[in-house]
Amino acid sequence: MFAKRIFLLILLVVVSVFAEDNFAKANALYDEGKFKEAVPYYRAAIDDGRYEPFAWFNLGNALVQLKRPSVAVVAYRRAVELLPDFTRAWILLGDLYYIGGDIGMAIASYGRAIELGEDSDHLHYALAECYLRGNDYTNAERHYERTLYLNPDRMDAWYGLADVYEKLGDYENAILTLEKALQFTATAGADVHFTLSHFYQEMDSTKKALHAMENGLLMMPENVSARRYLAQMYLKSGEPWMALFTLEEGLRHKKGKADLFVDIGQIYFSQKRYDEAFENYLSAWKLGASQGRLGAENVGHVWYNAGEEAKADSLYRRIREKR
């Protein structure tokens, strides 16, 4: 499946303070991107005691920006100790625990935010990811569904829900989930079709798998890996002509032409169409693909072994001269 990430939703707490206060100075520096300079002012604001929980929270934000997550956790924990209903601090604490791999503490922190009334798609998605990591598919499914109810345009949540069903071996619901994604989200791209193809193959539905891959390539025709994979699918289903058509269509694009020439050459070679195989292998070799040279040499060997030494020598010469 596709890689998914939880991003920290950092929001600075601002309270009404006089311009000369340490807290205000720290926030001003933070807004300017001067996170390191803001840290001592937040610490001074903590010592002042006037805005202590918020100063701890904003200090945690600055430490995250400085890539010091373990110290940021300490700051967020202090913020929620001083202000137990500080929802944003609980969420960021959960995010840091998740990123750090402490799934149990992440779930506990996110759970506290839910108890306080938070009901955002970020929170439910994060919880779903935690439960998925812990193989708790029931709770993962529940929170992915809540995420999509709140924000149906979250493609990562659609993938997550499909991932749950795949792990359960329920490919019908995995397929249904991604088909819904195609209907309800504007961010669904070619990868959705490629993933659907995988699910259809798991269900031994070759025609639907091929159709899904074709749809994906229509959306992303320059995807060489997908194109080569589709060609292999056609070969396995006994349709070499469609494999050739698929690969040759890819030559219209700039990416991966050497690999496509090699694949075409291999198909022609397997069909004993050696002249066509040689020209494609040679094209790949001219583009710098060593496999193209090996393939072209194999064609020369075929003619040499068949007693056509003059033809073989001619091919070997073309290989050496790349012409």
N, C-alpha and C positions, 0 to 999 in steps of 0.2 A: 504494500500500500504506500501511500504517500506520506512523506514526513510532515508532521504538524508541530507547531510551536506555540507556547504561551508567551505573550509579550506583556511586560510590566506596564500597567496603566498608571503612570506616575502623574499625580496632580499635586501641585503645591498648595499648602494651606496658607491663606492670607487672612490676617485679622487686623482690625483697625489699631494702629500703633503710631506713635510719634516718629517723625523721620529720624531722630537721633537714636532710637532704640536699636539694640543689637539685632533683634529679630527682623526689623525692617531693613537694616543694612544687609543682613544675610540674604533675605529674599531678593533684594535688588541685585546683589552679586549673582545669585542663582539664575535670575532672569537674563542676565548678561552672559550666561554660560561659564561663569567663573566659579566652578563648583569647589575647587580646592580652597580658594580664598573665602568662600562662604562658610566653610566648616568651622573655623575658630569663632565666628560670630554666632553661629547656632549654639556652640558650646557655651559661649558667654551668655546667650539668652537663656539657656538651661540653668546656668548658675543664678541668673536674675530671678528665676522662678515665676515670672509673670505669665508666660505662655508655654510652660514646660512641656506638656504633652505634644503641642503643635511644633515646638522647636525640635523635639526628638523625632517627630515624623518627618519634618523637612530635612533634618540632618540625615535621616535614612535615605531620603530621595537623593541628596547630594552624594552620599556614599555609593549608591547604586550607579550614579553617573560616573563616579570615579572607579567603577569596577571593583568595589570592595564589598561584595554581597554578604560575607559572613559578619562583618561589622554592622552592615545595614540591618541585618536581622536583629541584632542587639538593640539598635535604635528603635525599630518598629515594636519590638517586644516591650520596651520601656514605655512607648507611647500608649499601648493598650493596657499596660498595668496601671498607668495613671488615669486613663480614660477608657474603661472597658467597652463602651459602646461606640468606639471610634472605628466605624465600618471600613473606611478606606485603608486604614492601617492593617486591619485583619486581612483584607484582600491582598495587599502587597506582601504581607508576611507569608500568606499562602503561596503567592507566585514565587517568592524566593525559595521557600521550602521545596516547591515542585521542581524548580530549575536545579536545585541542589540535590535532588533525588530522594528527599525525605517525604515520601508520599503520605505517610500516616499523619505527620504534622501539617502537611498541606491540607489534607482533608479536614482536619480539626479546625484549622484557621478559616478555611472557606465555610465550613459548617457554622462557625460562630457568626460570620457575616450574614449567612442566610437567616439565622436566628434573630438577627438585628433588623431583618426586613429587606435586605439586599436581594434583588431579583434581576440581575443583568445577564446578558448573553455571555459576557466575559467570565463571570463567576460560574455559570452552569457549564460552560465549555471546559473551564479549568477542572471542575469537579469530575466531569465525564472523562477527561484525559487521565486523571488520577485513578479513577475506578477501573478504567481500561488497562492501565499499567498493572493494577493489582488483580486482574482477571475477574473482577466483579462486574460481569456483563449486564446484569439486571440494572444496577445503579448507573452504569455507564450509559445504557440505552435510555434510561429515564432522563438523565441530565442532557444528553445530546438532543433528545426530543424537545426538552424545555428550551434549550438554546435556539433551536430552529423555530419554535413558536415565537420567541422574542425577536429573532432576526433570521428570517428564512434565506437571506442572501449570504449566510456564512457557509461557504463551500467546504471549509475545513471540518465543520460539524457534520455535513452530509457524508463526507468521506469517513469521519469517525464512526458514525452510525452504521455505515456499510461495513466498516471494519469489524464492528461488533458482530454483525450477522455472519460475516465470513469466518470469524473465529469459531462461531457456533456451528458452522457448516450449513447455514441457512442461506444458500445462494439465491433462492427466489426472493427473499426479503432484501437481500443485498442489492439485487438488480432493481427491485421496485424502488428502493431508496434513491438510487442514482438516477432512475428515470424521473422521479419526482424532482430531483435536483435540477434536471434539465428544464423542467417546466417552471420552477419557482425562483430560480436564481439567475441573475444576469452574468454571474462570474463563472458559470460552468463552461469549461473549455474542452479541448480535444482529449485531455487526459481522462475525462469522465467516460468517453467512448472507449478509450483503450482499456480502462479498468472494467467496464462492462464486458468487453471482449474476453477478458480473463475469466470473469465470472461465468460467462456462457460456456467457455471451454471446460471449466470445472463441472459443468452440468452436461458435458458431451453434446452441446448444441452447436455444431460446427458452423452451420449456415448463419446463425445469429451472431456467432463470434466473428466471422468474416465480415458481416454487414456492419457490426459495431466498429471494427478496425477501419473499414472503408470510410465510415462517417467521421472518425477521428482524423484520418488523413485529409479529408476534404477541408477540415478546419485548420489543419497544420500540415500542409503538403511538403514542407521542407524538413519534416521530422524523419531523418534517415533511418534511425533505429526502428521506428514503427513501420516504416515502409519495408525494410528488410525482413522484419518479423512477419508482416502480412504475406510477403512472398513465400516465406517458409511455410506458412499456414496453407497457402495454395498448393505448394508442392506436396504437403502431407495429405491434402484432400484429392490429389491426383489431377491437379489443374496447372500443369507447368506453363501453359500459354498465358494464364492469368498472372502467374508469378513473373514471367518475362515482361508482360505489359506493365505491371506495377513497378518493377525496377526501372524499366526504360522511361516511364513517366517521371521518375525521380531525377533523371538526367537533365531535365529541363531546369532544375534548380541548382544553385551553386554549391550546396553542401554535400559532402560525402560522396562525390562522384567516383573516386577511386574504389571505394568499397562496393558501390553499385556495379561498376564494371567487372569487378572480381566475381560478384554473385552471378551476374549474367553469363560470364565466361564459364562458371562452374555448371550452370544449367545446360548450356550448349555442349560442353564437354561430356556431360552425362548422357546427352542425346547423340553423341558421336558426330556432332556438327562441328568438326574441328577447326575449319576455317573461321567460322563465326566466333568460336571460343577463343581462338588465337587473337583476333582483332580486339576483342574486349579485354582480354588479359593484357595485351600490349598497351591498350589505352590506360589501364590501371597502372602499369609499370611506368609509363611516361609521366604519370602524376605522382610518382614516387612510392607506390605501394609494392613492397617486396613480394607480396602474395601474387601480384600480377606477373612478376618475372617468373616465379615458380610455376604458375599456371601455364604461361607461354612456353616455358621450357618443356613442360610435360607434353604439350601438343607436339613440339619438335621431336620428343622421344617416341611418341606414337608413330609419326611418319618414319623415323629412323628404323624403328623395330619392324615396320611394315616393308622395309626395303627401299623406301623413298628417300635415299640419303641426300640427294641433291636438294629436294624440297626441305628436308630437315635442316641442312646447312644454310639454306636461304633464310629460314626462320630464325636460326641461332644468330645469324648476322644481323638481322633486324632487331633482335633483342639487345645485342651488344650496342648497336648504334641508336637504339630507341627511335626507330623510324618505321 
